Amino acid sequence: MIAVIKVAGQQFKVEKDQTIYAPRVEGNAGDKVEVEVLLVDADGKLSLGAAATTKVTAEIIDQVKGDTVIAYKQKRRKGFHKKKGHRTAYTKIKVTNIA
């Protein structure tokens, strides 16, 4: 069974026991979350939108940070340069049940 879910504004195609990295979701490691279901494919039978009454439950594995992204700005011959960086926060989620 395959489902398309929406987590923090992004869509993911998932199966049971799959692990994904989604944008930060509030909660601690071990918490169970129920996510919004957009589409379900159950052995070739599709359900969309409101007709998709299937519930997808997931477990938060960990809160992690992504790689460092550096934004560098410079104006030539002016002596101006600026360097800033950030690390995006992600949540590691494991899909435990599609039912």
N, CA, C and O atoms as a DFTB+ gen file, in Angstrom:
396 C
 N C O
     1  1       0.847      -1.171       0.000
     2  2       0.000       0.000       0.000
     3  2       0.895       1.237       0.000
     4  3       1.826       1.345       0.798
     5  1       0.604       2.151      -0.891
     6  2       1.361       3.390      -1.029
     7  2       0.432       4.563      -0.738
     8  3      -0.743       4.541      -1.104
     9  1       0.970       5.589      -0.075
    10  2       0.181       6.778       0.236
    11  2       1.005       8.020      -0.061
    12  3       2.229       8.010       0.066
    13  1       0.329       9.081      -0.454
    14  2       0.948      10.386      -0.597
    15  2       0.448      11.215       0.580
    16  3      -0.754      11.422       0.745
    17  1       1.393      11.685       1.395
    18  2       1.035      12.420       2.606
    19  2       1.586      13.840       2.528
    20  3       2.480      14.137       1.736
    21  1       1.032      14.703       3.367
    22  2       1.472      16.092       3.437
    23  2       1.986      16.352       4.847
    24  3       1.245      16.244       5.825
    25  1       3.278      16.698       4.934
    26  2       3.908      16.973       6.220
    27  2       4.565      18.339       6.133
    28  3       5.465      18.544       5.319
    29  1       4.125      19.270       6.959
    30  2       4.717      20.611       7.043
    31  2       4.788      21.289       5.686
    32  3       5.781      21.946       5.372
    33  1       3.742      21.135       4.877
    34  2       3.671      21.821       3.594
    35  2       4.333      21.105       2.440
    36  3       4.278      21.600       1.314
    37  1       4.958      19.958       2.666
    38  2       5.584      19.193       1.590
    39  2       4.919      17.842       1.452
    40  3       4.448      17.264       2.431
    41  1       4.883      17.334       0.209
    42  2       4.261      16.050      -0.073
    43  2       5.328      14.968      -0.186
    44  3       6.407      15.193      -0.734
    45  1       5.003      13.784       0.345
    46  2       5.912      12.644       0.312
    47  2       5.140      11.397      -0.087
    48  3       4.020      11.185       0.377
    49  1       5.729      10.573      -0.941
    50  2       5.173       9.275      -1.314
    51  2       5.806       8.245      -0.391
    52  3       7.022       8.054      -0.414
    53  1       4.984       7.575       0.428
    54  2       5.523       6.698       1.464
    55  2       4.883       5.321       1.430
    56  3       3.790       5.125       0.899
    57  1       5.608       4.376       2.017
    58  2       5.120       3.026       2.274
    59  2       5.325       2.743       3.755
    60  3       5.947       3.533       4.466
    61  1       4.800       1.614       4.214
    62  2       4.946       1.240       5.616
    63  2       6.427       0.995       5.929
    64  3       7.157       0.440       5.108
    65  1       6.855       1.411       7.111
    66  2       8.219       1.265       7.623
    67  2       9.253       2.089       6.861
    68  3      10.447       1.805       6.955
    69  1       8.825       3.099       6.110
    70  2       9.758       3.981       5.402
    71  2      10.137       5.147       6.299
    72  3       9.316       5.625       7.083
    73  1      11.392       5.610       6.186
    74  2      11.878       6.750       6.955
    75  2      12.080       7.936       6.022
    76  3      12.662       7.796       4.946
    77  1      11.593       9.111       6.439
    78  2      11.746      10.325       5.628
    79  2      12.286      11.453       6.506
    80  3      12.162      11.431       7.730
    81  1      12.885      12.434       5.842
    82  2      13.326      13.659       6.509
    83  2      12.401      14.772       6.050
    84  3      12.455      15.195       4.895
    85  1      11.554      15.246       6.949
    86  2      10.569      16.289       6.644
    87  2      10.993      17.584       7.331
    88  3      11.767      17.556       8.288
    89  1      10.483      18.731       6.841
    90  2      10.746      19.978       7.570
    91  2      10.256      19.846       9.014
    92  3       9.366      19.049       9.309
    93  1      10.835      20.615       9.882
    94  2      10.611      20.453      11.330
    95  2       9.145      20.331      11.721
    96  3       8.303      21.143      11.338
    97  1       8.874      19.289      12.495
    98  2       7.556      19.025      13.063
    99  2       7.719      19.072      14.576
   100  3       8.655      18.486      15.121
   101  1       6.816      19.763      15.252
   102  2       6.912      19.874      16.702
   103  2       6.713      18.508      17.347
   104  3       5.837      17.742      16.945
   105  1       7.522      18.216      18.334
   106  2       7.406      16.968      19.071
   107  2       8.782      16.455      19.462
   108  3       9.806      16.950      18.992
   109  1       8.784      15.455      20.330
   110  2      10.014      14.847      20.811
   111  2      10.178      13.464      20.200
   112  3       9.236      12.911      19.632
   113  1      11.366      12.914      20.319
   114  2      11.631      11.573      19.817
   115  2      10.711      10.578      20.525
   116  3      10.579      10.601      21.748
   117  1      10.084       9.712      19.746
   118  2       9.166       8.723      20.296
   119  2       7.709       9.116      20.213
   120  3       6.836       8.270      20.410
   121  1       7.417      10.378      19.927
   122  2       6.032      10.835      19.815
   123  2       5.391      10.272      18.546
   124  3       6.051      10.115      17.519
   125  1       4.114       9.976      18.635
   126  2       3.339       9.506      17.484
   127  2       2.606      10.700      16.887
   128  3       2.046      11.519      17.615
   129  1       2.611      10.797      15.556
   130  2       1.897      11.863      14.871
   131  2       1.021      11.249      13.785
   132  3       1.355      10.217      13.204
   133  1      -0.104      11.905      13.525
   134  2      -0.992      11.484      12.443
   135  2      -0.893      12.553      11.363
   136  3      -1.068      13.740      11.640
   137  1      -0.613      12.133      10.139
   138  2      -0.373      13.086       9.059
   139  2      -1.546      13.103       8.087
   140  3      -2.344      12.168       8.027
   141  1      -1.627      14.203       7.322
   142  2      -2.701      14.378       6.345
   143  2      -2.452      13.490       5.126
   144  3      -1.343      13.456       4.591
   145  1      -3.489      12.775       4.692
   146  2      -3.382      11.862       3.555
   147  2      -4.023      12.511       2.336
   148  3      -5.162      12.972       2.402
   149  1      -3.289      12.547       1.219
   150  2      -3.800      13.130      -0.015
   151  2      -4.256      12.081      -1.017
   152  3      -5.233      12.290      -1.736
   153  1      -3.550      10.946      -1.070
   154  2      -3.858       9.900      -2.041
   155  2      -3.440       8.560      -1.467
   156  3      -2.431       8.459      -0.770
   157  1      -4.231       7.520      -1.769
   158  2      -3.908       6.171      -1.322
   159  2      -4.055       5.219      -2.498
   160  3      -5.051       5.258      -3.221
   161  1      -3.050       4.360      -2.685
   162  2      -3.085       3.318      -3.713
   163  2      -3.063       1.973      -3.008
   164  3      -2.026       1.552      -2.496
   165  1      -4.210       1.294      -2.980
   166  2      -4.332      -0.005      -2.337
   167  2      -4.516      -1.065      -3.420
   168  3      -5.640      -1.342      -3.839
   169  1      -3.416      -1.652      -3.870
   170  2      -3.424      -2.704      -4.894
   171  2      -4.139      -2.266      -6.166
   172  3      -4.976      -2.997      -6.696
   173  1      -3.810      -1.076      -6.653
   174  2      -4.379      -0.575      -7.904
   175  2      -5.661       0.211      -7.740
   176  3      -6.156       0.776      -8.715
   177  1      -6.217       0.267      -6.543
   178  2      -7.447       1.021      -6.280
   179  2      -7.058       2.366      -5.662
   180  3      -6.522       2.418      -4.555
   181  1      -7.336       3.454      -6.390
   182  2      -6.945       4.785      -5.943
   183  2      -8.059       5.477      -5.171
   184  3      -9.238       5.353      -5.505
   185  1      -7.667       6.203      -4.140
   186  2      -8.586       7.051      -3.380
   187  2      -7.939       8.423      -3.268
   188  3      -6.782       8.539      -2.863
   189  1      -8.690       9.470      -3.628
   190  2      -8.158      10.828      -3.621
   191  2      -8.922      11.715      -2.647
   192  3     -10.103      11.492      -2.381
   193  1      -8.243      12.706      -2.126
   194  2      -8.876      13.757      -1.331
   195  2      -9.729      13.257      -0.194
   196  3      -9.264      12.497       0.656
   197  1     -10.992      13.686      -0.176
   198  2     -11.907      13.325       0.909
   199  2     -12.261      11.845       0.877
   200  3     -12.628      11.276       1.905
   201  1     -12.155      11.215      -0.286
   202  2     -12.457       9.786      -0.396
   203  2     -11.373       8.923       0.241
   204  3     -11.610       7.748       0.521
   205  1     -10.206       9.479       0.470
   206  2      -9.104       8.750       1.104
   207  2      -9.297       8.781       2.618
   208  3      -8.781       9.666       3.299
   209  1     -10.041       7.812       3.135
   210  2     -10.332       7.758       4.572
   211  2      -9.252       7.016       5.339
   212  3      -9.376       6.820       6.548
   213  1      -8.204       6.605       4.663
   214  2      -7.097       5.902       5.296
   215  2      -6.332       6.838       6.230
   216  3      -6.158       8.020       5.934
   217  1      -5.880       6.299       7.354
   218  2      -5.104       7.082       8.306
   219  2      -3.661       6.600       8.282
   220  3      -3.388       5.399       8.290
   221  1      -2.751       7.553       8.251
   222  2      -1.319       7.244       8.275
   223  2      -0.756       7.760       9.588
   224  3      -0.852       8.948       9.893
   225  1      -0.164       6.850      10.367
   226  2       0.470       7.237      11.618
   227  2       1.978       7.095      11.465
   228  3       2.467       6.191      10.787
   229  1       2.699       7.997      12.104
   230  2       4.149       8.003      12.015
   231  2       4.737       8.282      13.392
   232  3       4.065       8.801      14.284
   233  1       6.002       7.926      13.537
   234  2       6.705       8.135      14.789
   235  2       7.898       9.044      14.536
   236  3       8.629       8.865      13.562
   237  1       8.092      10.019      15.416
   238  2       9.245      10.898      15.312
   239  2      10.461      10.161      15.862
   240  3      10.488       9.753      17.023
   241  1      11.463      10.000      15.006
   242  2      12.686       9.314      15.418
   243  2      13.663      10.299      16.075
   244  3      14.207      10.026      17.145
   245  1      13.877      11.456      15.414
   246  2      14.868      12.394      15.910
   247  2      14.660      13.766      15.279
   248  3      14.057      13.882      14.212
   249  1      15.153      14.786      15.935
   250  2      15.199      16.143      15.379
   251  2      16.643      16.380      14.955
   252  3      17.551      16.315      15.784
   253  1      16.865      16.658      13.664
   254  2      18.227      16.804      13.146
   255  2      18.373      18.115      12.392
   256  3      17.384      18.783      12.093
   257  1      19.609      18.478      12.088
   258  2      19.900      19.655      11.279
   259  2      20.547      19.213       9.980
   260  3      21.278      18.223       9.940
   261  1      20.267      19.962       8.909
   262  2      20.836      19.663       7.609
   263  2      22.245      20.201       7.486
   264  3      22.821      20.692       8.456
   265  1      22.799      20.106       6.279
   266  2      24.139      20.615       6.008
   267  2      24.145      22.144       6.075
   268  3      23.109      22.791       5.919
   269  1      25.315      22.697       6.307
   270  2      25.470      24.140       6.371
   271  2      25.341      24.749       4.982
   272  3      25.996      24.306       4.038
   273  1      24.495      25.766       4.861
   274  2      24.327      26.511       3.617
   275  2      24.899      27.898       3.853
   276  3      24.500      28.586       4.793
   277  1      25.833      28.312       3.004
   278  2      26.500      29.594       3.183
   279  2      26.026      30.579       2.124
   280  3      26.024      30.271       0.932
   281  1      25.623      31.771       2.570
   282  2      25.242      32.861       1.664
   283  2      26.362      33.888       1.716
   284  3      26.623      34.462       2.774
   285  1      27.022      34.128       0.600
   286  2      28.152      35.052       0.539
   287  2      27.841      36.159      -0.446
   288  3      27.478      35.893      -1.592
   289  1      27.982      37.414      -0.002
   290  2      27.736      38.571      -0.858
   291  2      29.001      39.420      -0.890
   292  3      29.704      39.558       0.111
   293  1      29.275      39.988      -2.072
   294  2      30.460      40.810      -2.221
   295  2      30.229      41.848      -3.305
   296  3      29.583      41.574      -4.317
   297  1      30.760      43.038      -3.087
   298  2      30.749      44.069      -4.125
   299  2      32.201      44.324      -4.514
   300  3      33.027      44.674      -3.671
   301  1      32.493      44.151      -5.753
   302  2      33.884      44.244      -6.179
   303  2      34.422      45.671      -6.048
   304  3      33.714      46.656      -6.257
   305  1      35.682      45.734      -5.698
   306  2      36.443      46.985      -5.554
   307  2      35.909      47.925      -4.469
   308  3      36.353      49.071      -4.401
   309  1      35.000      47.502      -3.641
   310  2      34.435      48.359      -2.591
   311  2      34.858      47.920      -1.184
   312  3      34.673      48.656      -0.215
   313  1      35.412      46.741      -1.085
   314  2      35.793      46.224       0.232
   315  2      34.613      45.686       1.018
   316  3      34.738      45.422       2.214
   317  1      33.459      45.517       0.364
   318  2      32.256      45.018       1.045
   319  2      32.124      43.520       0.814
   320  3      32.117      43.053      -0.325
   321  1      32.019      42.787       1.892
   322  2      31.673      41.368       1.796
   323  2      30.963      40.943       3.071
   324  3      31.247      41.434       4.163
   325  1      30.032      40.017       2.897
   326  2      29.201      39.544       3.995
   327  2      29.055      38.026       3.847
   328  3      28.761      37.537       2.757
   329  1      29.256      37.294       4.917
   330  2      29.149      35.842       4.874
   331  2      28.267      35.391       6.030
   332  3      28.571      35.635       7.197
   333  1      27.177      34.734       5.682
   334  2      26.269      34.193       6.692
   335  2      25.956      32.755       6.332
   336  3      26.040      32.365       5.167
   337  1      25.599      31.979       7.320
   338  2      25.258      30.581       7.078
   339  2      24.122      30.143       7.969
   340  3      23.821      30.784       8.977
   341  1      23.495      29.048       7.592
   342  2      22.438      28.479       8.426
   343  2      22.337      26.986       8.180
   344  3      22.810      26.474       7.165
   345  1      21.717      26.299       9.120
   346  2      21.447      24.865       8.996
   347  2      19.951      24.668       9.195
   348  3      19.407      25.012      10.244
   349  1      19.290      24.115       8.188
   350  2      17.851      23.903       8.234
   351  2      17.516      22.754       9.184
   352  3      18.206      21.735       9.210
   353  1      16.450      22.933       9.961
   354  2      16.011      21.905      10.911
   355  2      15.078      20.921      10.221
   356  3      14.134      21.319       9.538
   357  1      15.350      19.635      10.406
   358  2      14.530      18.569       9.847
   359  2      14.080      17.628      10.959
   360  3      14.682      17.578      12.032
   361  1      13.021      16.890      10.685
   362  2      12.542      15.867      11.595
   363  2      12.609      14.531      10.882
   364  3      12.083      14.384       9.779
   365  1      13.254      13.558      11.505
   366  2      13.339      12.207      10.946
   367  2      12.092      11.454      11.397
   368  3      11.871      11.266      12.593
   369  1      11.268      11.020      10.421
   370  2       9.979      10.409      10.701
   371  2       9.943       9.007      10.107
   372  3      10.396       8.799       8.981
   373  1       9.413       8.053      10.845
   374  2       9.232       6.687      10.350
   375  2       7.729       6.400      10.276
   376  3       7.016       6.535      11.270
   377  1       7.257       6.004       9.094
   378  2       5.840       5.674       8.907
   379  2       5.605       4.308       9.527
   380  3       6.193       3.317       9.092
   381  1       4.749       4.249      10.540
   382  2       4.532       2.991      11.259
   383  2       3.320       2.228      10.765
   384  3       3.301       0.998      10.825
   385  1       2.307       2.932      10.277
   386  2       1.082       2.231       9.891
   387  2       0.324       3.007       8.837
   388  3       0.186       4.228       8.924
   389  1      -0.171       2.284       7.829
   390  2      -1.086       2.849       6.834
   391  2      -2.330       1.979       6.870
   392  3      -2.324       0.853       6.375
   393  1      -3.408       2.511       7.465
   394  2      -4.630       1.707       7.600
   395  2      -5.860       2.552       7.418
   396  3      -6.977       2.041       7.498
